[in-house]
Amino acid sequence: MPTPRPAPINRKMLISLIMNINAGHRVLDAEPMSDVLVRYFTQRGCDVELHIADEMYKVPQLTLKVAAQHQDRRGVIVAAGGDGTLNAVAQALLHGTVPMGIIPLGTFNYVARVLGIPLDPLDAAHVVLHGHRHAIHVGCVNQYIYLNNASIGLYPRLIEQREYDNKRYGRFRYVAMLSGFTALMREHRKLKLKLIIDGQIKPIESPLVFFGNNQLQLQDFKMNLAECAAQGKLAVVAITELTKWQTLKLIARLQLGTFEKAPEVTAFCAETIKIESKAWQMKVAIDGEIVHVQTPLHFSVAKDALTVIVPHHIGNNNHNHNGDRHAPTPL
């Protein structure tokens, strides 16, 4: 009897496309974005799986399930959505071997912009197929990660107001900016906190403590703290006073690039920070999403913890997006 031949091995790249229900409803030329992307990858010889979550909190668990299918396959898990969606997918892929692709469909898209990924969805899809692997840092607070920023106090309330206005008027950048300005002009109570900064105790009363991880976002805010993120450290801003008049002055300072020099602002770098409060949990804004985190809050940076697919011109000088030396692994 002739020796049976082994079954042919499927060598197509596996593209697992993960979208939240809002991102899935965006259209391009009157066609759902999910259909556009599935067709794009299929026409280029990929095996494509579309996964749509109806709630953001379901995305990490969905991603873990999808990642198990990639252990013996060459492929990419693609997060299509805003920075909140990217965060949810990244949460599950942290320290793993499966790379994350990015299709930016959000309002500000800071993660894609800092990585040089095009904002046009099909151009970003091209990067998924033809880019290379690249490791980046992520910020950590307790069991959560943040790609752009995390904050307590005023900023979570700004996010809540922005989401309310977005639902009323639509997701436009000018709506987000006007909503934020309106929320800033209200009175805000201070939080009584104890910060333990690299082991040193610093009591503080502040309406806002902000942690930045995205170098481009910090530069947009005209902050010298961008260098902290470049070095893989915590970039921290705390505001000690915030009357309406002081708020207007701080907004002006942001435009002038003198924000960090304001007497109401304390800005610094750190390796680790622990925040203690009398409250047993705190509302934390993480990459535009609100979560409730049990105190104390532990902030740190996980270096080179997430592998993403970026254009070839990013990282060719062996630096990752935060500025540290790192030799990218080709896809």
C-alpha positions in Angstrom: 0.0 0.0 0.0 1.3 3.5 -0.8 2.4 5.6 2.2 -0.4 8.2 2.9 0.7 11.7 2.5 0.4 14.1 5.5 -2.3 16.7 5.3 -1.1 20.0 3.8 -0.2 22.6 6.4 -2.2 25.8 6.3 0.5 28.5 6.2 -1.9 31.5 5.8 -1.5 34.2 8.3 -4.2 34.2 10.9 -5.8 37.7 11.5 -8.0 37.8 14.6 -9.9 41.1 14.4 -11.3 42.3 17.8 -13.7 45.2 17.8 -16.1 46.6 20.4 -19.7 47.2 19.2 -19.2 50.9 18.8 -16.1 50.6 16.6 -17.9 47.9 14.6 -20.6 50.4 13.6 -18.2 52.9 12.0 -18.6 52.9 8.3 -16.4 53.6 5.3 -18.2 54.5 2.1 -21.5 53.4 3.7 -20.1 49.9 4.5 -19.6 48.7 8.0 -15.9 49.0 9.0 -15.9 45.4 10.1 -16.8 44.2 6.6 -14.3 46.5 5.0 -11.4 45.1 7.2 -12.4 41.5 6.9 -12.5 41.8 3.1 -9.2 43.6 3.0 -7.3 40.9 4.9 -9.1 38.0 3.1 -8.2 39.4 -0.3 -4.6 39.4 0.7 -4.6 35.7 1.5 -5.2 35.7 5.3 -7.4 33.6 7.4 -9.6 36.2 9.1 -11.7 35.8 12.2 -14.0 38.7 13.4 -14.8 39.0 17.1 -17.1 41.8 18.2 -17.7 42.4 21.9 -20.9 44.1 23.1 -19.3 45.4 26.3 -15.8 46.8 26.8 -15.2 44.7 30.0 -15.6 41.5 27.9 -12.7 42.4 25.5 -9.8 41.1 27.7 -11.4 37.7 28.3 -12.3 37.5 24.6 -8.7 38.3 23.7 -7.3 35.6 25.9 -9.6 33.0 24.2 -8.5 34.2 20.8 -4.8 34.2 21.7 -5.0 30.5 22.5 -5.7 29.9 18.8 -2.5 31.7 17.9 0.0 29.5 19.8 0.7 27.3 16.8 -0.1 29.8 14.1 1.7 32.8 12.5 -0.6 35.7 13.0 -1.7 38.9 14.6 -4.5 39.9 17.0 -5.8 43.2 15.7 -7.5 45.7 18.0 -9.8 48.0 16.0 -11.2 50.9 17.9 -10.2 53.8 20.2 -7.5 53.8 22.8 -9.9 52.2 25.3 -10.3 49.2 23.0 -6.6 49.0 22.4 -6.0 49.0 26.2 -8.5 46.1 26.7 -6.8 44.0 24.1 -3.3 44.8 25.4 -4.3 43.9 28.9 -4.7 40.3 27.7 -1.6 40.2 25.5 0.8 41.6 28.1 4.1 39.6 28.3 2.8 37.2 25.7 4.2 36.0 22.3 1.3 37.0 20.1 1.7 40.5 18.6 -1.0 43.2 18.6 -2.0 45.1 15.4 -3.7 48.4 15.6 -6.6 49.9 13.5 -7.3 53.3 15.0 -11.0 54.2 15.1 -11.2 56.5 18.1 -11.3 60.3 18.6 -7.7 61.1 19.5 -5.8 57.8 18.7 -2.8 58.7 20.7 -1.4 55.1 20.8 -1.4 54.9 17.0 0.0 58.3 16.5 2.9 57.8 18.8 3.8 54.6 17.0 3.6 56.1 13.6 0.6 54.0 12.6 -1.6 55.7 9.9 -5.0 57.0 11.0 -6.6 55.7 7.8 -8.0 52.2 8.6 -6.9 50.6 5.4 -3.4 52.1 5.6 -3.2 50.8 9.2 -4.3 47.4 8.0 -1.4 47.5 5.5 1.0 48.0 8.4 -0.5 45.0 10.2 0.6 42.8 7.2 3.9 44.5 6.3 5.2 46.1 9.5 7.4 44.6 12.1 7.3 43.6 15.8 8.2 46.2 18.4 8.2 46.1 22.2 6.8 49.1 24.2 6.4 50.1 27.8 3.0 50.2 29.6 2.0 51.9 32.8 0.5 49.8 35.6 -1.9 50.5 38.4 -2.8 47.5 40.5 -4.3 44.9 38.1 -4.8 47.4 35.3 -2.5 48.8 32.6 -2.5 52.1 30.7 -1.0 52.9 27.4 -1.6 56.7 27.5 -2.5 57.8 31.0 -4.2 57.1 34.3 -5.6 59.6 36.7 -7.7 60.1 39.8 -9.8 63.0 40.9 -10.9 65.6 38.4 -9.9 63.7 35.2 -12.3 60.8 35.7 -15.1 63.3 36.1 -14.0 65.0 32.8 -14.2 61.6 31.1 -17.7 61.0 32.5 -18.9 64.4 31.2 -17.3 63.8 27.9 -19.0 60.4 27.4 -22.4 62.0 28.3 -21.8 64.8 25.8 -20.6 62.3 23.2 -23.8 60.4 23.5 -25.8 63.6 23.0 -23.8 65.3 20.3 -21.6 62.6 18.7 -18.0 61.6 19.0 -16.2 64.6 17.6 -13.0 66.1 18.8 -14.5 69.6 19.3 -17.2 68.1 21.5 -14.6 66.4 23.6 -12.6 69.6 24.0 -15.6 71.8 24.8 -17.0 69.2 27.2 -13.6 69.1 29.0 -13.5 72.9 29.3 -17.0 73.1 30.7 -16.2 70.4 33.3 -12.9 72.2 34.3 -14.7 75.4 35.1 -16.8 73.8 37.9 -15.6 73.7 41.5 -13.8 70.5 42.5 -13.0 69.1 45.9 -9.5 68.1 46.9 -8.5 64.5 47.6 -6.4 64.0 50.8 -3.8 61.5 49.8 -0.5 60.0 51.0 2.0 59.5 48.2 4.9 57.1 48.7 7.3 58.1 46.0 10.2 55.7 45.6 9.9 55.0 49.3 9.6 58.7 50.3 6.3 59.8 52.0 4.6 62.9 50.7 1.2 63.9 52.0 -0.8 65.9 49.4 -4.2 67.5 48.9 -5.1 67.6 45.2 -8.1 67.6 43.0 -6.1 65.8 40.3 -3.2 63.4 40.1 -2.2 62.4 36.5 0.1 59.7 35.3 1.3 59.9 31.7 2.8 57.1 29.6 2.4 58.4 26.1 5.3 60.6 25.1 3.3 62.3 22.2 0.4 63.1 24.5 2.7 64.7 27.0 4.3 66.7 24.3 0.9 67.8 23.0 0.3 69.1 26.6 3.7 70.9 26.2 5.2 69.1 29.2 8.8 68.4 29.7 7.7 65.2 31.5 7.6 63.5 28.1 11.3 62.7 28.8 10.2 60.7 31.9 8.0 58.5 29.6 10.9 58.2 27.2 13.0 56.8 30.0 10.4 54.3 31.1 9.6 56.1 34.3 6.3 57.4 35.8 5.5 60.9 34.6 3.4 62.5 37.3 1.4 65.7 37.6 -0.4 66.8 40.7 -2.4 70.1 41.0 -2.7 71.7 44.5 -5.1 74.5 43.7 -7.9 74.8 41.2 -10.2 77.8 41.5 -11.9 78.9 38.3 -9.4 81.7 37.8 -6.4 79.4 38.4 -8.0 76.9 36.0 -8.0 79.6 33.2 -4.4 80.4 34.0 -3.4 76.8 33.8 -5.2 76.4 30.4 -3.3 79.4 29.2 0.0 77.9 30.5 -0.7 74.7 28.6 -0.8 76.7 25.4 2.3 78.6 26.3 4.3 75.6 27.3 4.8 76.8 30.9 2.3 74.5 32.6 4.9 72.7 34.7 6.3 76.0 36.1 2.9 77.1 37.6 2.9 77.3 41.4 -0.2 75.2 41.5 1.5 72.3 39.7 3.8 69.6 41.0 5.4 67.5 38.3 8.0 64.8 38.8 9.4 61.5 37.6 9.5 58.3 39.7 10.0 54.6 39.4 7.2 53.5 41.7 4.4 55.4 43.5 2.0 54.1 46.1 -1.1 56.2 46.8 -3.0 55.7 50.1 -6.4 57.1 50.9 -9.1 56.8 53.5 -11.4 55.6 50.8 -11.4 51.9 50.3 -11.6 52.3 46.5 -11.0 55.1 44.0 -12.4 56.0 40.6 -9.5 55.9 38.1 -9.6 57.0 34.5 -7.5 54.6 32.4 -7.1 55.4 28.7 -10.5 57.1 28.6 -12.3 54.4 30.5 -13.5 54.6 34.1 -12.7 51.8 36.6 -13.0 51.4 40.4 -9.7 50.3 41.9 -9.2 49.2 45.5 -6.8 51.2 47.5 -3.9 51.6 48.0 -3.0 52.3 44.4 0.4 51.0 43.2 1.8 52.7 40.1 4.8 51.4 38.1 6.0 50.9 34.5 6.3 47.4 32.8 9.2 47.9 30.3 9.1 46.2 26.9 5.9 44.4 28.0 3.8 44.5 24.9 4.6 43.6 21.4 2.9 45.6 18.6 3.2 45.8 14.9 4.5 49.1 13.7 5.7 50.6 10.3 9.3 49.7 9.3 10.5 53.3 9.8 9.6 53.1 13.5 12.4 51.4 15.5 14.9 51.2 12.7 17.3 53.1 15.0 16.7 50.3 17.6 14.7 52.6 19.8 11.2 51.8 21.0 8.5 54.5 21.1 9.5 55.5 24.6 13.1 56.1 23.5 14.8 53.1 25.0 17.2 50.9 23.0 15.4 47.8 21.8 16.1 45.6 18.7 12.7 44.8 17.1 12.0 41.3 16.0 10.8 41.0 12.4 7.3 39.7 11.8 
